[in-house]
């Protein structure tokens, strides 16, 4: 049995594994992610040492993918990794990793490392995650008008909307109680609680606007997508609140590690799949700007690896108390905003598609009008012909009978 969602997901990922060069890039990214996440967890016991390794060595990998993306843009990806042999790719890697280390050092000296790693890679990946999450929930609905929607379906949408409120508010209350009861008064941070409370208010505000838009779109199929979007955002907000309000642990939190690593891997794979599907859909278009699969892969790995480095540095350099929660605070603020913008753009696009639909009705009505005209002509013409024939044939019949009678009389006289 084929599941369309999984089929699209796997088809999009195939683009990144269709050559040895792309598989090599993916292998390097996985190694860099394991290195950074491993030292991030060691930062619980040795924060300075782990932070130093992440800052000095971990940042080289995003720089490597940044350089590789630039070379792929110029069509020179064959000089970074081979498409025929992994051994050649390893030789290229040794050369370019040294170049990446030198470039990374120059970024530190010039002060550009903050803007590239934080401003571009870190914030860019968060925005990309919010965009992909919103697009997944919205899908590709058609602007089909529904004249009569079942009351049961409308009731379920209403329940789904209320569930979103329950998930957001309930997550904040439960996690705040957990944080308060598990944290000593000395370690209690009002800044963390305040950030979580503001983020909860933003999520509730988005849910309120989403419900208002759902009422306006209640007779369209788009309301299904809007209800799903609200539930998606509520689930993400609950996860971000968990990362923000969970009590600080003096040991490695395996549960948080598994969840965080799992979600990070999921977003990376989903981003790769989405990029792959986009490139596949544009492959047949005749456009001047062609994005290669190597360029798409290296840009994705640059954003993801840079995000992991910055996120890990926030946690290790701050002792794992406040800094490691900063990425989730930013996500808590960004996700509802991006979801609202995506929702408004989605409704606008669907309405434009709905306005274009009545256009094909004009050529359909023309044949009907032309078909009626010949029918009227065919009916009117035979009526005139039948009248003329009767007027003409009657005198012909009378003349013929008269001629026959005269002939009979002449014969009798003779």
C-alpha positions as CSV (number, residue, x, y, z in Angstrom):
1,X,0.0,0.0,0.0
2,X,1.5,3.3,-1.1
3,X,1.3,6.3,1.3
4,X,1.5,9.6,-0.7
5,X,3.2,11.5,2.1
6,X,6.0,9.0,2.6
7,X,6.4,8.5,-1.2
8,X,6.9,12.3,-1.7
9,X,9.3,12.3,1.2
10,X,11.5,9.4,-0.2
11,X,11.4,10.8,-3.7
12,X,12.7,14.2,-2.5
13,X,15.5,12.5,-0.6
14,X,16.6,10.5,-3.6
15,X,18.1,13.6,-5.1
16,X,20.7,13.8,-2.4
17,X,21.9,10.2,-2.7
18,X,21.9,9.8,-6.5
19,X,25.7,10.3,-6.8
20,X,28.8,9.5,-4.9
21,X,29.6,13.2,-4.5
22,X,26.3,13.9,-2.8
23,X,26.6,10.9,-0.5
24,X,30.1,12.1,0.4
25,X,28.7,15.5,1.4
26,X,26.0,13.9,3.5
27,X,28.6,11.7,5.3
28,X,30.7,14.8,6.2
29,X,27.7,16.5,7.5
30,X,26.7,13.5,9.7
31,X,30.3,13.4,11.1
32,X,30.2,17.1,11.9
33,X,26.8,16.8,13.6
34,X,28.0,13.9,15.8
35,X,31.1,15.8,16.8
36,X,29.2,18.9,17.8
37,X,26.4,17.2,19.6
38,X,28.9,14.9,21.5
39,X,30.9,17.9,22.7
40,X,27.8,19.7,23.6
41,X,26.8,17.0,26.1
42,X,30.4,16.9,27.5
43,X,29.9,20.6,28.2
44,X,27.8,19.6,31.1
45,X,30.9,18.4,32.9
46,X,33.7,20.4,31.1
47,X,31.9,23.6,29.7
48,X,35.1,25.6,28.9
49,X,36.9,22.7,27.2
50,X,33.8,21.5,25.2
51,X,33.0,25.1,24.2
52,X,36.5,25.6,23.0
53,X,36.5,22.5,20.8
54,X,33.1,23.5,19.3
55,X,34.2,27.0,18.6
56,X,37.6,26.1,17.2
57,X,36.9,22.9,15.4
58,X,33.1,22.7,15.0
59,X,32.9,26.0,13.1
60,X,35.2,24.7,10.4
61,X,32.5,22.4,9.0
62,X,29.9,25.2,8.3
63,X,32.8,27.1,6.6
64,X,33.6,24.1,4.5
65,X,30.0,23.8,3.3
66,X,29.9,27.6,2.7
67,X,32.9,27.3,0.4
68,X,31.6,24.2,-1.3
69,X,28.3,26.0,-1.9
70,X,30.1,28.9,-3.5
71,X,32.1,26.6,-5.8
72,X,29.0,24.6,-6.7
73,X,27.3,27.9,-7.7
74,X,30.2,28.4,-10.1
75,X,29.9,24.8,-11.4
76,X,33.2,23.8,-9.8
77,X,31.9,21.1,-7.5
78,X,34.0,18.5,-9.2
79,X,37.1,20.1,-7.6
80,X,35.7,19.6,-4.1
81,X,34.5,15.9,-4.3
82,X,34.7,13.3,-6.9
83,X,31.7,11.6,-8.5
84,X,33.6,8.5,-9.3
85,X,35.7,7.5,-6.2
86,X,35.4,8.1,-2.5
87,X,39.2,7.9,-2.2
88,X,39.5,11.0,-4.5
89,X,36.8,12.7,-2.5
90,X,38.8,12.1,0.7
91,X,41.9,13.6,-0.9
92,X,40.0,16.7,-1.9
93,X,38.5,16.9,1.6
94,X,41.9,17.1,3.2
95,X,42.8,20.0,1.0
96,X,39.6,21.9,1.4
97,X,39.3,21.4,5.1
98,X,42.7,23.1,5.6
99,X,41.5,26.0,3.4
100,X,38.2,26.1,5.4
101,X,40.2,26.3,8.7
102,X,42.2,29.3,7.3
103,X,39.0,31.0,6.1
104,X,37.4,30.4,9.4
105,X,40.3,32.0,11.2
106,X,40.0,35.1,8.9
107,X,36.3,35.3,9.8
108,X,37.2,35.4,13.5
109,X,39.9,38.1,12.9
110,X,37.6,40.3,10.8
111,X,34.6,39.8,13.1
112,X,32.5,38.3,10.3
113,X,32.0,35.0,12.1
114,X,29.2,36.3,14.2
115,X,27.2,37.6,11.2
116,X,27.7,34.5,9.1
117,X,27.2,31.9,11.8
118,X,24.5,33.6,13.9
119,X,22.9,36.1,11.5
120,X,22.8,33.9,8.4
121,X,23.2,30.2,9.4
122,X,21.5,30.1,12.9
123,X,18.6,32.4,12.3
124,X,18.2,31.3,8.7
125,X,17.8,27.6,9.7
126,X,15.2,28.6,12.4
127,X,13.2,30.6,9.7
128,X,13.6,27.7,7.3
129,X,12.2,25.2,9.9
130,X,9.2,27.5,10.6
131,X,8.6,27.8,6.8
132,X,8.7,24.1,6.2
133,X,6.5,23.3,9.2
134,X,3.9,25.8,8.1
135,X,4.0,24.6,4.5
136,X,3.6,21.0,5.6
137,X,0.5,21.9,7.6
138,X,-1.0,24.1,4.9
139,X,-0.3,21.7,2.0
140,X,-1.7,22.5,-1.4
141,X,-5.4,23.0,-0.9
142,X,-7.6,24.0,-3.8
143,X,-10.2,26.8,-3.5
144,X,-13.2,24.6,-3.9
145,X,-16.4,26.1,-2.6
146,X,-18.5,24.0,-0.3
147,X,-22.1,24.9,-0.2
148,X,-23.2,22.5,2.6
149,X,-20.6,21.4,5.2
150,X,-21.7,18.8,7.6
151,X,-22.3,20.0,11.1
152,X,-20.3,17.1,12.4
153,X,-17.2,18.2,10.4
154,X,-17.7,21.8,11.5
155,X,-17.9,20.6,15.1
156,X,-14.7,18.6,14.7
157,X,-12.8,21.7,13.4
158,X,-14.1,23.6,16.4
159,X,-12.9,20.9,18.8
160,X,-9.5,20.9,17.0
161,X,-9.2,24.6,17.4
162,X,-10.0,24.3,21.1
163,X,-7.4,21.5,21.5
164,X,-4.8,23.9,20.2
165,X,-5.5,26.3,23.1
166,X,-5.4,23.4,25.6
167,X,-2.1,22.2,24.3
168,X,-0.4,25.7,24.5
169,X,-1.8,26.9,27.8
170,X,-1.7,23.4,29.4
171,X,1.9,22.9,28.4
172,X,2.9,26.3,30.0
173,X,1.1,25.7,33.2
174,X,2.3,22.1,33.7
175,X,5.9,22.9,32.8
176,X,6.0,26.1,34.9
177,X,4.8,24.1,37.9
178,X,7.5,21.5,37.2
179,X,10.2,24.2,36.9
180,X,9.0,25.9,40.1
181,X,8.9,22.8,42.2
182,X,12.2,21.4,40.9
183,X,14.3,24.5,41.1
184,X,15.8,26.1,44.2
185,X,14.8,29.7,44.9
186,X,18.4,30.8,44.3
187,X,18.5,29.2,40.8
188,X,14.9,30.4,39.9
189,X,15.2,32.6,36.8
190,X,12.4,35.0,36.2
191,X,13.9,35.8,32.7
192,X,13.3,32.2,31.6
193,X,9.7,32.1,32.9
194,X,9.0,35.6,31.5
195,X,10.3,34.5,28.0
196,X,8.2,31.4,28.1
197,X,5.1,33.4,29.2
198,X,5.6,35.9,26.4
199,X,6.0,33.1,23.9
200,X,2.9,31.5,25.1
201,X,0.9,34.7,24.7
202,X,2.2,35.0,21.1
203,X,1.2,31.4,20.4
204,X,-2.3,32.1,21.9
205,X,-2.6,35.2,19.8
206,X,-1.7,33.3,16.7
207,X,-4.3,30.7,17.5
208,X,-6.9,33.4,18.1
209,X,-6.2,35.0,14.7
210,X,-6.2,31.5,13.1
211,X,-9.6,30.8,14.5
212,X,-10.9,34.1,13.2
213,X,-9.6,33.3,9.7
214,X,-11.1,29.8,9.9
215,X,-14.5,31.4,10.5
216,X,-14.1,33.5,7.3
217,X,-12.9,30.5,5.3
218,X,-15.5,28.0,6.8
219,X,-17.1,27.3,3.4
220,X,-13.8,26.5,1.7
221,X,-11.5,23.5,1.7
222,X,-8.8,25.8,3.0
223,X,-10.3,25.6,6.5
224,X,-9.0,22.0,6.8
225,X,-5.5,23.2,6.3
226,X,-5.8,26.1,8.7
227,X,-7.1,23.9,11.5
228,X,-4.1,21.5,10.9
229,X,-1.7,24.5,10.9
230,X,-3.0,25.6,14.4
231,X,-2.5,22.1,15.8
232,X,1.1,21.9,14.3
233,X,2.1,25.2,15.9
234,X,0.6,24.2,19.2
235,X,2.6,21.0,19.2
236,X,5.9,22.9,18.4
237,X,5.2,25.5,21.0
238,X,4.7,22.8,23.6
239,X,8.1,21.2,22.7
240,X,9.8,24.6,22.8
241,X,8.3,25.3,26.2
242,X,9.6,22.0,27.5
243,X,13.1,22.9,26.4
244,X,12.8,26.3,28.0
245,X,11.2,25.4,31.4
246,X,12.8,22.0,32.0
247,X,14.9,22.1,35.2
248,X,18.7,22.3,34.8
249,X,20.3,18.9,35.2
250,X,23.8,18.2,36.5
251,X,24.1,15.1,34.3
252,X,23.4,14.2,30.7
253,X,19.7,14.3,29.9
254,X,19.3,11.3,27.6
255,X,15.6,12.0,27.1
256,X,16.2,15.5,25.9
257,X,19.2,14.4,23.9
258,X,17.2,11.8,22.0
259,X,14.3,14.1,21.4
260,X,16.5,17.0,20.3
261,X,18.7,14.9,18.1
262,X,15.6,13.2,16.6
263,X,13.8,16.4,15.8
264,X,17.1,17.9,14.4
265,X,17.6,14.9,12.1
266,X,13.9,15.0,11.0
267,X,14.1,18.7,10.1
268,X,17.3,18.1,8.2
269,X,15.9,15.2,6.2
270,X,12.7,17.0,5.6
271,X,14.5,20.1,4.4
272,X,16.6,17.9,2.0
273,X,13.4,16.2,0.8
274,X,11.6,19.6,0.2
275,X,14.6,21.0,-1.6
276,X,14.8,17.8,-3.7
277,X,11.1,18.0,-4.7
278,X,11.5,21.7,-5.6
279,X,14.5,21.0,-7.8
280,X,12.7,18.1,-9.5
281,X,9.6,20.2,-10.2
282,X,11.8,22.9,-11.8
283,X,14.0,20.5,-13.8
284,X,11.8,20.7,-16.9
285,X,11.5,24.5,-16.8
286,X,13.4,26.6,-19.3
287,X,15.0,29.1,-16.9
288,X,18.4,30.8,-16.9
289,X,19.1,30.2,-13.3
290,X,19.6,26.5,-12.7
291,X,20.3,25.2,-9.2
292,X,22.4,22.1,-9.1
293,X,21.8,19.3,-6.6
294,X,25.3,19.9,-5.2
295,X,24.4,23.6,-4.6
296,X,21.1,22.7,-2.9
297,X,22.7,20.1,-0.7
298,X,25.7,22.2,0.5
299,X,23.5,25.2,1.3
300,X,21.2,23.0,3.3
301,X,24.2,21.5,5.2
302,X,25.7,25.0,5.7
303,X,22.5,26.2,7.5
304,X,22.0,23.0,9.5
305,X,25.7,22.6,10.6
306,X,26.0,26.3,11.5
307,X,22.8,26.1,13.6
308,X,24.1,23.1,15.5
309,X,27.4,24.9,16.3
310,X,25.7,28.1,17.5
311,X,23.1,26.2,19.5
312,X,25.8,24.1,21.2
313,X,27.9,27.2,22.0
314,X,25.0,28.8,23.7
315,X,24.6,25.9,26.0
316,X,28.2,25.1,26.8
317,X,29.6,28.6,27.3
318,X,26.7,29.6,29.6
319,X,27.1,26.5,31.8
320,X,23.9,24.9,30.4
321,X,21.5,27.1,32.4
322,X,20.3,30.0,30.3
323,X,22.2,29.9,27.0
324,X,21.0,26.5,25.9
325,X,17.4,27.8,26.1
326,X,18.0,30.8,23.9
327,X,17.5,28.9,20.6
328,X,14.1,27.6,21.8
329,X,13.1,31.0,23.0
330,X,13.9,32.4,19.5
331,X,11.9,29.5,17.9
332,X,9.0,30.2,20.3
333,X,8.9,33.8,19.0
334,X,9.6,33.1,15.3
335,X,7.3,30.1,14.6
336,X,3.9,31.7,15.2
337,X,4.9,34.8,13.3
338,X,6.2,32.9,10.3
339,X,3.1,30.6,10.4
340,X,0.8,33.7,10.3
341,X,2.6,35.1,7.3
342,X,2.5,31.8,5.5
343,X,-1.2,31.5,6.3
344,X,-2.0,34.9,4.8
345,X,0.1,34.2,1.7
346,X,-1.6,30.8,1.3
347,X,-5.1,32.3,1.5
348,X,-4.1,35.0,-1.0
349,X,-2.7,32.4,-3.5
350,X,-5.8,30.2,-3.2
351,X,-8.1,33.1,-3.8
352,X,-6.2,34.0,-6.9
353,X,-6.5,30.5,-8.2
354,X,-10.2,30.6,-7.4
355,X,-10.7,33.7,-9.5
356,X,-9.0,32.2,-12.5
357,X,-11.3,29.1,-12.5
358,X,-14.5,30.6,-14.1
359,X,-12.6,31.7,-17.2
360,X,-12.8,28.5,-19.2
361,X,-16.7,28.7,-19.1
362,X,-16.8,31.2,-22.0
363,X,-15.8,28.9,-24.9
364,X,-18.2,26.2,-23.6
365,X,-21.3,28.5,-24.1
366,X,-20.4,29.5,-27.7
367,X,-21.0,26.1,-29.3
368,X,-24.5,26.0,-27.7
369,X,-25.5,29.3,-29.3
370,X,-24.2,28.3,-32.7
371,X,-26.0,25.0,-32.4
372,X,-29.4,26.6,-31.9
373,X,-29.1,29.0,-34.9
374,X,-29.0,26.3,-37.6
375,X,-31.9,24.4,-36.0
376,X,-34.1,27.5,-36.4
377,X,-33.1,27.9,-40.1
378,X,-33.8,24.2,-40.8
379,X,-37.3,24.5,-39.4
380,X,-38.2,27.7,-41.2
381,X,-37.0,26.8,-44.6
382,X,-39.1,23.6,-45.2
383,X,-42.3,25.4,-44.1
384,X,-41.9,28.0,-46.9
385,X,-41.1,25.3,-49.5
386,X,-44.2,23.3,-48.6
387,X,-46.5,26.3,-49.1
388,X,-45.0,27.1,-52.5
389,X,-45.3,23.5,-53.7
390,X,-49.0,23.4,-52.9
391,X,-49.7,26.7,-54.7
392,X,-47.9,25.5,-57.8
393,X,-49.2,22.0,-58.0
394,X,-52.9,22.8,-57.8
395,X,-53.1,24.6,-61.1
396,X,-51.0,22.0,-62.8
397,X,-53.5,19.3,-61.6
398,X,-56.5,21.3,-62.9
399,X,-55.0,21.9,-66.3
400,X,-54.2,18.3,-66.7
401,X,-57.8,17.2,-66.0
402,X,-59.2,19.8,-68.4
403,X,-56.9,18.7,-71.2
404,X,-57.9,15.1,-70.8
405,X,-61.7,15.8,-70.9
406,X,-61.4,17.7,-74.2
407,X,-59.6,14.9,-75.8
408,X,-62.4,12.5,-74.8
409,X,-65.1,14.7,-76.2
410,X,-63.4,15.1,-79.6
411,X,-63.0,11.4,-79.9
412,X,-66.7,10.7,-79.2
413,X,-67.9,13.2,-81.9
414,X,-65.8,11.6,-84.4
